[in-house]
């Protein structure tokens, strides 16, 4: 066990510095950037915590939906879009905190859930970074692995790992699944993949990644019983949630059908191809006013979409095939709804491929400077209620 946790202190130090800087950014943001009430539940959901803005801002946007799910379950409209494992974890962990008596739970969120969500997200994020480091050691030296960890944490959307979002839990489960598969323990890899598919729908794509890992391990298609069982476990999280939706709401695909309700112009009835999405954004960028928030959001989304495409093309022959395939499916699937909305957040998955990019773009001072500046700006905007992803 001591050997397994070798390097944890360095990872912990990097993580603590990263989070400390982000909290400093959050504190500075409240001094210079006005609070934008872009989501209507901000006063009833988060300010009830009596915490300063630079802390409760980490529960903004989707964070409130996760907190409401942890507290009230799937009672509110459109909440079925959010998968259950993360809010379930928040709900269970919240029991260690005291409750606020006499609170209207249909309107307010008990602070216990906020404390639980913020603490859990950071714990999940810390262990995601650690297991990502352990995964990198299969292919890289320690110094290289540590550098790629820093590179990942400087990604412009990395602040979501510390927010009350399911990203930290999802990425933790993904890297553990890959870590187990590299150790050829496909039964355990399938178990963690199953949990990932109960956290986000794209977790089901780990099935194809593990299929590749097993094929490479066996050098052929002859799988043993444990390998087959591990594969079959992968979609069980998604299937279980679909069965719940079928029983409770008579629609096993409700998580998809409620997507248009979030106002991102997502399609829930037909799949829209990538060229069509780019054409839609071209029309937006050429018709919307340059000074409007819509232009800024559209520009950010399409730039990150292009960045993802660049990473996928540049690492096609160099990255481990299972990582590459998973990143491809996880990034492309959301675009089939007809939009790049939330693409900066979805693009987080390509940090799995960063180490395999052999050119010097991601290691250049220019990239590091741009990425760091964008991380600061995006963090400030997110915490002050401005939509980013």
Residue pairs with C-beta under 8 A, 6 or more apart in sequence:
4 134
7 130
7 133
7 134
7 142
8 130
10 146
11 126
11 129
11 130
11 133
11 149
12 126
14 129
14 146
14 149
14 150
14 153
15 125
15 126
15 129
15 153
18 153
18 158
19 122
19 162
22 159
22 162
22 379
23 54
23 55
25 376
25 379
25 380
25 383
26 54
26 55
26 57
26 58
26 379
26 380
26 383
27 54
28 380
29 54
29 57
29 379
29 380
29 383
29 384
30 52
30 53
30 54
30 57
30 383
30 384
33 380
33 381
33 384
34 384
35 42
35 53
35 384
35 385
36 384
36 385
36 386
37 43
37 385
38 385
38 386
38 387
39 60
39 61
39 64
39 385
41 64
42 60
42 64
42 385
44 107
44 108
44 109
45 59
45 64
45 67
45 68
45 108
45 109
46 56
46 57
46 59
46 60
46 64
46 109
46 114
47 56
48 100
48 103
48 108
48 109
48 111
49 55
49 56
49 111
49 114
49 115
50 111
51 111
51 114
53 383
54 383
55 118
56 114
57 382
57 383
57 384
57 385
58 118
58 121
58 162
58 163
58 164
58 383
59 67
59 114
59 117
59 118
59 163
59 164
60 163
60 382
60 383
60 385
61 382
61 387
62 82
62 165
63 117
63 163
63 164
63 165
64 109
65 76
65 79
65 82
66 82
66 86
66 87
66 90
66 117
66 164
66 165
66 166
67 87
67 90
67 109
67 113
67 114
67 117
67 164
68 76
68 79
68 109
69 79
69 82
69 84
69 87
69 91
70 87
70 88
70 90
70 91
70 94
70 113
70 116
70 117
71 91
71 105
71 109
71 110
71 113
72 105
72 106
74 80
74 248
77 258
77 261
78 258
78 261
78 262
80 245
80 249
80 254
80 255
80 258
81 255
81 258
81 259
81 261
81 262
82 166
82 255
83 166
83 198
83 199
83 200
83 201
83 237
83 241
83 255
84 198
84 241
84 244
85 166
85 169
85 195
85 198
85 199
85 237
86 165
86 166
86 169
86 170
86 199
89 120
89 169
90 113
90 116
90 117
90 120
90 164
91 113
91 116
93 116
93 119
93 120
94 110
94 112
94 113
94 115
94 116
96 116
97 111
97 112
97 115
97 116
98 112
99 110
99 112
100 110
100 111
100 112
103 110
114 164
117 164
118 164
120 169
121 161
121 162
121 163
121 164
121 165
121 168
121 169
122 162
122 168
124 168
124 169
124 172
125 161
125 162
125 168
125 172
127 172
128 161
128 168
128 171
128 172
128 175
129 149
129 152
129 153
131 172
131 175
131 176
131 179
132 149
132 152
132 171
132 175
133 145
133 146
133 149
134 179
135 175
135 178
135 179
135 182
136 144
136 145
136 148
136 149
136 355
137 145
138 182
139 320
139 355
140 148
140 355
144 355
145 355
148 354
148 355
151 351
151 354
151 362
151 363
151 368
152 158
152 351
152 354
154 368
154 371
154 372
154 375
155 347
155 348
155 351
155 371
155 375
156 344
156 371
156 374
156 375
156 378
157 304
157 344
157 345
157 347
157 348
157 375
157 378
157 388
157 389
158 348
158 375
159 375
159 378
159 379
159 382
160 167
160 168
160 345
160 348
160 389
161 167
161 168
161 171
161 348
162 168
163 382
165 345
166 199
166 200
167 345
167 348
169 199
170 196
170 199
170 200
170 203
171 348
171 349
173 192
173 193
173 195
173 196
173 199
173 203
174 192
174 193
174 196
174 203
174 206
174 326
175 352
176 192
177 189
177 190
177 192
177 193
177 196
177 206
177 210
178 189
178 209
178 213
178 322
178 323
180 186
180 188
180 189
180 192
181 189
181 209
181 210
181 213
181 214
181 322
182 213
184 217
186 210
186 213
186 214
186 217
186 226
186 227
186 230
186 231
187 226
187 227
187 229
187 230
187 233
188 230
189 210
189 213
189 230
190 210
190 229
190 230
190 231
190 232
190 233
190 234
191 230
191 233
193 203
193 206
193 207
193 210
193 230
193 233
193 234
194 233
194 234
194 235
194 236
194 237
195 203
195 237
196 203
196 206
196 237
197 203
197 204
197 206
197 234
197 235
197 236
197 237
197 238
198 237
198 238
198 240
198 241
199 237
201 238
201 255
201 256
201 333
202 329
202 330
202 333
202 334
203 237
203 238
204 234
204 235
204 237
204 238
205 325
205 326
205 329
205 330
205 333
206 234
206 326
207 231
207 234
207 235
208 325
208 326
208 329
209 322
209 323
209 325
209 326
210 230
210 231
210 234
210 322
211 231
212 321
212 322
212 325
213 322
214 223
214 227
214 230
214 231
215 221
216 321
216 322
218 227
223 231
241 255
242 252
242 253
242 255
243 252
245 251
245 252
245 253
245 254
245 255
246 252
251 257
256 268
257 268
258 268
259 266
259 268
259 337
260 266
260 267
260 268
264 339
264 341
264 342
265 338
265 339
265 341
266 337
266 338
266 339
266 341
267 337
267 338
268 337
271 336
271 337
272 335
272 336
272 337
272 338
273 336
274 332
274 335
276 338
277 305
277 335
277 338
277 339
277 340
278 302
278 305
280 338
280 339
281 298
281 301
281 302
281 305
281 340
284 294
284 295
284 298
285 295
285 298
285 299
285 302
288 294
288 295
288 298
289 295
293 386
293 387
297 387
297 388
298 340
300 343
300 344
300 388
300 389
301 339
301 340
301 341
301 342
301 343
301 344
301 389
302 340
302 343
304 340
304 343
304 344
304 347
305 335
305 340
305 343
305 347
307 347
307 350
308 331
308 343
308 346
308 347
308 350
311 327
311 350
311 353
311 354
311 357
312 324
312 327
312 328
312 331
312 350
312 353
314 357
314 359
315 324
315 353
315 356
315 357
316 324
318 356
318 357
318 358
319 352
319 353
319 356
320 356
323 352
323 353
323 356
324 353
326 349
326 352
327 349
327 350
327 352
327 353
330 346
330 349
331 346
331 347
331 349
331 350
334 342
334 343
334 346
335 343
341 389
342 389
343 389
344 378
344 388
344 389
345 389
346 389
354 362
361 367
378 388
378 389
381 388
382 388
